[in-house]
Amino acid sequence: MKIGRITSLTMLSSLLLSLLVAMPAGAAPRAGTQQIPVRLKSLGKTSLLALGSAAKPNAAAQGPEFINHPEYDITRSGAPRAGAPTKPPKPASSTVTTRHAGFTGFNGISHLDQRNASSGNQFSLEPPDQALCVGSGFILEGVNDALRTYTTDGTPVSDVTAINAFFGLPPNINRTPGATNIYGPFVSDPKCYFDPATSRFFVTTLEIDVDPATGNFATNSHTLIAVSQSSDPRGLFSLYSLDTTNDGTNGTPSDPGCPCLGDQPLIGADQNGFYISNNEFPLVGSGFNGAQIYAFPKLAFETGTTVNGVLFHNLSLAEGQAYSVQPSTSPTLSEQSTKNGGTEFFLSALQFTGTYDNRIAVWRLLNTSSLNSSQPKLTLVSSIHTSETYGQPPNAEQRLGPVGSRPLGESLGEPLEQLAGNDDRMNQVVLAGDTLYSGVNTVVKSADSTLRIGIAYFEVKVGQLSSTISNQGYLSVSGNNVMFPSIGVNANGQAIMTFTLVGPDYYPSAAYAKLGGAGAPNIHLVGAGSGPDDGFSGYVAYGGAGVGRWGDYSAAVAGPDGSIYMAAEYIPNTSRTSLANWGTFISIVKPQ
């Protein structure tokens, strides 16, 4: 449902002019905008095809199926700010349909695929965390912790390969009988991006060193980056490592509570740069240092030269620390991204107290063309805009299946688990023309008066020095849940959003909705779940509390022909492991 057209307008002229003036020597930088030089370490080369041919079957079962590592969450507490919303939104319900003009789809990577990748030297993992990029006739899909390539008709053209193997790391776990020091680095949160200007694929993941004897976290963390050397993702990639420990060693800043990790690295690009944003947490103990933004010259990655960049660290915003500042990508070169010496746009949410908010932030990184110089001169500015209300989502109920549909839960004597709704952080951002698109999970009051998970989405029109929320709305299904949105937008501005549909009436399913029409968008149920989620992470016997991990994000991207490619988690009707039954579904929609 479209509501609140043109709800805010913030001019950046005076702020921009003041920031573009050269700072006098010795002057203190603005809070959260100190620029620190960084350099990537080269890790050599890799190839999906070569790794697939080298993998050997391994039926051994040495070692555990998973390790319970610490979880890192943003603390949301304190009294709501004055004037903040006090009630959840109550949007109109969308209609669910199974008619889909211009649609095709196929199964992607499943838990069974992930667990058995690279000779089975893997842990069982939940949630999958969806990566997807499309270009040059190929689809590259990633999950925790595996990758696979397909042609655009869904034909697999590489084996399912462990992310550890792809980045040249020891495996999650070496299951070879008699092996010692069996644990390898922890990796998580994969992302990928196809650069339409240069026809190169980028893949990233979080990495944390571990004690090889115990599997416990050590004291160093990195974001790993792979960039293809051609337009074929099956071929060679150049590998790089970004040190995110930030404890003052190895040229990193000395941040509070560190050594730290850069959680859930988010990626974006404009014509000049490649950008990584993460949330910084101490590896040991509590704390949160806010969002960190890294900027690198794209050309250096693609030519294989030394890659130097810039870090903007410990970012603050309004009354809290900035979190999940999502960089943007674009299906084609945007006129807006060429202004101000090159501009990369970001969006973020501002809900700091665990209740409700009605603001989003637009960020600009200016003069990105200077990334190609030896001394980049960048400026980071932000503006806050009044938006529709969103708030901390609840967990999601799921449909109860017949006896036998939950073999793991039934064998443990445990009840049907819920699915984690996580939080209301901003999801992936797309710049198409002069408009940014994104969405968040949010609590909604359903038509039956229950609190469910819905989606709040935003369209932000950007000018050289201004930003306007030009359209916004909600997606919800009465008595059920929609969650973990990603919006794909083509060069014509046709936008389609993918997500999971789940609730008392639906097994966890992959779905999409076309944005831009009048009223509540219809929901297209395309990957119908075959049963309830029956994964280990929600069961008490495996350290859970009745709520299984889900998401943490989906993915959507426009292909060269204008079709929207999407990937989301669901429960497929395929073979499973004893510990989990999740799968992914890849949808392709040609906008009509």
N, C-alpha and C positions, 0 to 999 in steps of 0.2 A: 504494500500500500504506500503510495507516495504521500508524504506529508511535509509541511514546513518548507516549501520552496524558498530559496534565498533567505536563510535564517540568520546568516552572519556575514559581515564583511570587515576584514581587518587589513588596514593599509600598513605596509612595512617601509614606506619611503624614508621617514626620519630615522628609524632604526637602521635601515640598510645604509644610508649615507654616513651615519656615525661609525658604523662598523667597517666601512670600506676605507675610511681614513686611516693611514698608517699609524700604528700604535707607537708612541714615543718610547725610546729605550728605557727599560726599567719599569715601565708601567705594568700594573697587575692585569692579567687577562680577565675577561669577563668570566664569571663562575660557569663552569661546565663547558667552556669553549677553548681551553688551553690545547694547543696543537703540539703533539709529540711525534718526532720522526720514528718510523719503524722500518724494519727490513725483513723480508721473507727469506727463509732458508730453503734452498733447493734440495729436493729429496730424490731426484732422478726421474725415471720414466715408468710408465705402466701401460698395460693393454688388456682389455677385457677378453679379447679372443685368445691371447696367449695364456692368460690365467685359467680360462675355461678348459683348454686342452691339457693343462698341467694338473688339474684336480683329479684325485684318485678316490675311489670309494673307501669309506672307513666306517665299518659297522661297530667299532669299539665304543663302549659306553663309559670310558674312564672320565671321572670328574663330574661335578654337579651340573644341573641344567641351567642354573642361574645363580647370581650373587645379589644379595640385597644391599645395594649401595645406598648412601644417603640421598635424600631427595632435597632439591633446592627450590624453594617457593618464595615469591615476593610476599613480605609481611604486609597485610592490609589491616590497619587498626586505627583507633582514634575516633573522635567525634566527627560526624559529617560536617563539611564546610557549610557556612551560612549560605542559604539560598539553594542548597543542593536538593534534588528531587527526593521525595519521601515515599513514593509509591512506584511499584513496577509498571511498565507499560502494559496495555491491554489491547493488542492489535487484533484486527480481523483475521480469521482463519483462512488459510489457503485451501484450495481443492486439490486433492491428490489424484493424478491421472496416470494411466498406463499407455496412453497414446502419445507417440513421440515422432513427429515428422522430422526427417533428416538425421535420425540417430542411428549409430552403430556402437557396439561395445564389446568388451571381452575381459576375461579374468586376467588380473595382474599377478604380482607376487603374493603368495600365501605364507602363513606361518610354517607350513611344511616345507615350502621352498627355502625360506630363510634359514630354518634350523639345519637343513641338509646342504646348504651352500658350501662350496670349497671343501669338499670331503667331510662335511659334518662337523668341522671344528668350530662350532658356534654355540652360543647360549640360546635358550628359548627366550624370546623378547616380546614384551608388550609395553607400550603401543607401537604400531609400525612407523608413525611419522612419515608422511607421504612426500616424496620428491617426484617431480615430473618436468621434463623439458622436451621440446619437439622442434626438429629442423632437419633440412637436407634429406627428407624422406625417412627419418628415423624418430622413434620415441625412446627416450632413456628414462627408466623408472628406478626409483630408489626407495628403500624402507630401512628401518632398523633391523639388521645391518647387512643389507644386500642390494645389489644392482642387477639390472637386466636391460637389454636393448631389444626393440621390436621394429619391424617396418610399420608404416602408418596404417596398414590393414590389420595389425595385431599379430603378425607372424614373428615368433621369437627368432632372433639372429645372434644371440649370445647365450651362454649358460647363465644361471643365477650365480653370482659371484659375491663372496663376502667382502664387505667394505674394508676390513682389515687387510685382506689380500690385495685389493685394488690399490691401497695406499702403501703397499710394501711393508706392512707391519706384521709381527707375529700374530697368529690367530687369537681370537677371544680366548679360546681354550684348546690346548693340544691334547686330543683324546687318544693319541697313540699309546698303547700299553707300555708301561715302564718309563714314560717320559717324566722328567723332573722340570721344575720351574714352568709349570704348564700354562700359566695365565699370561695373556697378552693385553695390550692397551685397550682401554674402554673407548668405544666410539658410539656416537649417537647423533640424532637430529640432522639427517642428511637433507641437502637441498641441491637442486641443479637448475641451470639456466642455459639457454641457447641464445647466443648473440647474433641477431639477424644481420648486423652490419658486416661481421667478419666470418660468420658460419663456424663458430667455435662453441664447444660445449664446456661449461664450468660445473664442477661438482665440489661440494664442501661438506665437511662433517666436524663435529666436536670430537676432540681426542683428549683423554686423561691418562697419564702414565699410571701403571699399577705395579705393585710388588709381585714379581713373577712367581713367588712361592705361595702367596696367600690370596692374591687377587685384590687386596685392599688398595685404595687410592694412594698414590705417591704424591709428590709435591710439585708436579709440572703439568700444565695443560696447554693445548694448542687448538687452533682451527686449521684443519688440513684443506688444501685447495688443489684441485686437479683441473687442468685446462687442455683440451684436445689440441693436437697439432694439425688436425685437418677437420673437414666437415663430417667425417665418419667416426661416430662414438665407439666403434669397435677397435679403432686403431690406437696409436700412441697418444698418451697424455703426459704432460709435464706436471710434476708434483712439487708442491710447496708447503711449508709449515709456517704458521703465524704463532709466535709465542704469546699466550694470553695469561701467563702466570702472574704477571704484573706485581712482583714482589721486589723490584729493584735490581734483579739479576738479568743478565743477557740483554741489557739495554732497555728493559721494560721499566715503566714508572713504578714507584713504590706506593701502592694503594692500600687503604685501611684493611686490616685483617688478612692480607694476602700472605702466602700463595693462594691464587684464585683460579676459577674457571670461567670461561665465557660461555654461558649457557645459551642453548638454542640459537646458534648463529643464523642470522637472517641475511639474505643477499639481494642486491639490486645492481643496476647498471644504467649509465647514460652513454652518450657517444664518446666520452672521455675516460670514464672511470668504472671500476668495479668496486662495490661497497659491501662491507660486512658490518652488521650491528649485532651486539649480543648483550645479555644481562650478566653482570659480574657478581659472583658470590665467592666468599672464602671457601676453600676446599675443606677446612676444618672449622667448626663452630658456626655461629650465626652471623648474620650481616648481609647487607646488600649495598653495592656501590653504584647502582644505577646502570643505565645503558652506556655502552661504549660504541663509537662509530669509527671504523677504519676505512680509509679511502686509498685506492691504488690506481695507477695508470693502467688502463686496459691494454694498451699497446704493448707494454712490457711483458705481460703474460703471454700475449699471442705471438711475440717474436722470440720468446725464450730467454730474454736478457734478465739481468739482475732487477728484482722488483723492490723498489722502495716506496713507502707510503706515509700516511699521516694518521695519527690517532687523535680523536676528540674523546676525552674520557670523563667518567663520573658526571654524566649530564643530569641537570636538575630541571624541573618544570613546575610552574605554579607552586602548590604547597607540598610537593613531594619530589622524589627522585624519578626521573624519566625511566620508563621501562618499555621493552619491546617496541623500539622505534623502527618501524618497518620501512626499508628502502623500497623504491619503486623500480619496476622494469617496464618496458614499452614494446608493443608489437612492431612499431616502426619509429623512425626518428621523429620526435615531437618538436614542434616549433618552440614550445615553452622551454624545453630542456636546452636550447641553444642560447637563450638570453642570459644576461649577466655573466658573460664569459663562460657559459655552460652551467646548468643547474641540475642537481639531483634532488628529487623530492622524497619526503618521508611522511608517514602518518603515525600517530600514536594515540592511545586512550589515556584518560586521566582519572581513573577511578582508584583512589588511594586508601579507602576506608572499609572496603568489603561490603558496601551498600549500593548506592546509586550515584550516577553522575550524568551530566548532559553537556559534556565538552569533549572535543577532540583537538589535537594539535597537528598543525602542518609545519613541517621542517623543510628548510632549503639549505643545501650546501652549494655555495656560489663560487664562481670562477673555477669550475672543475677543469677547464682547459689547461690550467697551470699545473695539473698533475703530471703533465708531460715535460715539465721543466725540472731542473735540479733543485729548485727551491719553491715548492708549491705555495701559493698565497690564496688560501681558502677562507671562506667565512661561513659559519653555521648560524642560522637565525631560525626562530620559531614564532608561531602565532597561535593563539587559542581561539576556538570558535564554539559558540553555543550550538548544541546539536539536540537531536532527540534523546530521550532517556535510555540508558542501558545500565545493567547492574550485574553483580556476581551471580552466575547461573547455578541452579541446583544440580544434583546428579539426575541421571535419566533412568526411569523405569524402562523395562523391556518386556515384550510379550512372552508369556510363559508357554513353552512348548509342551508336547506330550511326553509321557514317560519314555526315557531313552534318548531324548534330544539334548540332554546335558550329561554325558557319561562321566565327566570328571566331577562335576558338582554332586551328582547323585551318588557316586562312589564314596565321596567324602561326607555325605549326609548333610550338605550345606544348602541353604536356600538360593534361589535365583539371585544373581548379583545385579546391581545397578551398573550403569556406565558413568564414568567420571565426566562431569561437565567442565572441569578445569576452571577457567576464569574468563574475564572479558577483555583480554589483551587484543590488540589489533592484529588481524591476519594479513596475508600477502596483499601488496599494493600494486596496482597497474596504472600507468599513465597512458591514456589514449587520447590523442589530440590535446585538448587543454583541460582534461578532466582526470582526477585521481579516483579510483574505485577501491573500496575495501569493506570489510564487515567484521563483526565481533559476535561471539556467543553472548547472550544476555538472558536474564530471568524475564519471563513474561507471565502475565496472568491469563490463563487460558479461558476460553469461553465457558468451560465447566467450573471456573473459579479456582482451579488448581494452579500451582506454580510449576511451570515447565521451562524448558530451554527453547528459546527462539533465536533469531538472528536479527541484529540491527545492521543495516548496510548504509553506506555513505557514498555520495558522489560530490567531489569537491572541485569546482572550477578554479583554475589557477591562472593568474596573469603574471606580468613581469614583477609587480610589486604588491599583488593582492591575492586573496583567496576567498572563495565564497562557497558555502555548502549549497549547491544548486539543486540537489535532490537527496532524499533519504527515505527510508522506510523499514518495515519489518517483514519477516517471514516467520509464520508459526502455523501449527496444525493443532486444532482443538484436542486437548487431552493427550497429546503426544509431543515429541521433541524433534527439533532440527538443530544440528550442531556442527561446529568446525567448518565454517564457510571458506571458500576461495572463489574469487571472481576472475574469469577470463574475459578479455575484451579484445576484439580485433580492430584493425585500422579504421573500420567504418563506425566504430563506437557501439557495436552490438555486444552486449554484456550477458553472460550466462554464469550463474553461481552454482557450484556443487557443494554437497554437504552430506551428512548422514541423517537419515530419517529413522527414528526408533521410538517406541512407546508401548503402552498396553495393547495397541492394535497392530504393531509392526515389529517384526524382528529387525535387527540392525541392517539397514539397507542403504545403498548408494542412490542418490537422487540429484536432480538439478532443477533450477528455475530460471526462466528468461526474465531479465530485468528491463524496465523501460516502458511497460504498458500501464494502463489505468487499472487501479484497484490492486488487490492482493494477487501476486503472481501465482499461476498454477504450478504445482509441484509435480515433476515427472519422476515417477518411481521406475528406475531402469535396472538397477542391480538389486533385485528383491532378495532379502535375507532368507536363508533356508531354515533358520532356527535361532535360538537365543545365543548370545555370547557365552562361552563356557571356558574362558581363559583363566589361567592360574592366578593372575594378579589380584583378583577380587576375593579369593578364598582365604579364610582364616588359616587353614592348614599350611598355606604358602606365604604367610605374613600379611595377607590382605585384611580388609575390614568390611567386606560385603560390597565393595565398589571396585569394579575392574577398570584398568586403564584403557582409554580409547583415544583415537586421534593421533597425536596431539594436534595435527593439522592435515588438511587435504591440499590439493593442488589443482590449478587450472591455468591454461595458457593458450593463446591463439596460435594456430599453425599458419604457414605461409599462404595457404589458400583461403584464410579467413575462418576455417572451422575452429571450434573451441574443443580442446582436448582437456579432459578432467579425470582425476583419480581420487577415490575416496574409499574408506574402509567399510567392509560389510562382512556378512557371514555367508560364504559360498557353499554350494552343494557339491563339494569335492572332498577328497581325502584330507584328513587332519592328523595332527599329532595327539598324543595322550594329554598334553598340557594346554593346548590352545587350538582354536578353530577359526581365527580371523583370516580374512583375505582382503584383497584390493580389487576394485573394479575400475577399468579405464573406459570412459565414455567419450565418444566423438560426436559432436553435433554441428551440422552445417546450418547456421542461422537462416531462417526462411524470410 
